[in-house]
Amino acid sequence: MNLLTKIFFPSPIFAANWSDSSGNTPAKIQDLNILFANIAQVIVYFAGLVFFIMFIRGGFSYLTSGGDPKKTAKATSTLTLSIIGLVGVIISFLIIKFIGDFTGINNVTEFNIPG
């Protein structure tokens, strides 16, 4: 699967067993695990996409600023803020991994509602 397909069409993590009137089991509170996991996956892809777009936009603005100090400062600010955003996403991921290592729980990133 190539990168653009993964960005624009993220695959769901789990399949839900939601019920209908044909006798299937009813939806349970544990099905929220699926919802939260899918939302988290989409947020990570969206953050990467926003970083990429802002970085390209800032670079293009910097190249086309023509030496104008205001345009150069604005482009530099856009580049800086996009990198800060990416670093924030990476740090938040590392904090979650650190919490998992510190507490000894291996599945900190899994959303499990006891049932």
N, C-alpha and C positions, 0 to 999 in steps of 0.2 A: 504494500500500500504506500503510495507516495505521500510526500509531506502535505501538498495542497489538499488532497483528499482527506487526510487526517484532521486538518485544520477546519475545513468547511463542513465536513460530515463526520463528526465524532461518533464512534460506535457506542451504543449503550453498554454499560458494564454488566448488568444483570437483566434477565427477563422477568417481569412480574407475573404472578399467577393471580390476576384479578378476575373476579367472578362475574358471571352473568346469570340469567334465570334458568339456565339449562342444567343446574345441579353442580356446577363447579364450586370449589370451596370459596367462601367469601373473602374479600380483601381484609387483611389484618393490619394492625399497627406496625408490624414488622416490615410491611411493604414500603414504609417510609425510608428504610435503608436504601432501597433502590433509587428512590427519588433524590435523596441527599447525595449519593455517590455520583449519579448522573449530573446533578447540578455542579458538584465540585469539579468534575471532569470538564464540563463546558466552560467554567470560569477560568480554569488553567489555560485552555486553548484560546479563549477570548483574550486573556492577558498577554499571551504571546503574540497574538495577531495585532493587538493595539500597540505593543512595543515595536513590532516590525513596521507598522504604518507610520508611527510617530518618528521613528528613527530615519526612515526614508524621506519623510516630509521635512524634517530638520536638516538632513544632509542636502536635499535639493534646495531648500531656502538658503543655506549657507553658500552653496555654489553659485546661486543666482543673485546673491546680495550685492554684487558689484562694488564691494568696498564700503558701502554705506554702513556707518557704525550702528545705527538703530536696527537695521535689518540683520546685521551680523550678530548683534547681541540677542535679538529675538530667536534667531536660528540656533545659536549656542545654548540658549535657555531651553529650547525644545529638545535638543539633543541630550542635554544634561538631565532634564526631567524624565525623558524616556529611559535613560540608563538607570536613574534612581528607581523608577517603577519596576524595571526588570530585576534589579538587585533586591527590591522589597519582596517580590514574588519568590525569588530564590531563598532569601533569608527566612521567609515564613515557612517554606518547605523544610529547610534545615532545622528550624526550631521544632517543628512537629517530629522530625526524625530524632532530634536530641531528646525530646520528651519521651519518645518510645524507648530509646536506649537507656535513659536515666531511670525510668520506672520499670524497665524490663518487660514491658508489654510490646510484643512484636507487631501487633495489628492496630496501631494508633490511627492509621489512616482509613481503617475499615469502620463503617457505621453499622453497629449492631445494636438493635433494641432487643433486650432479653424477652423471650417468649415462652 
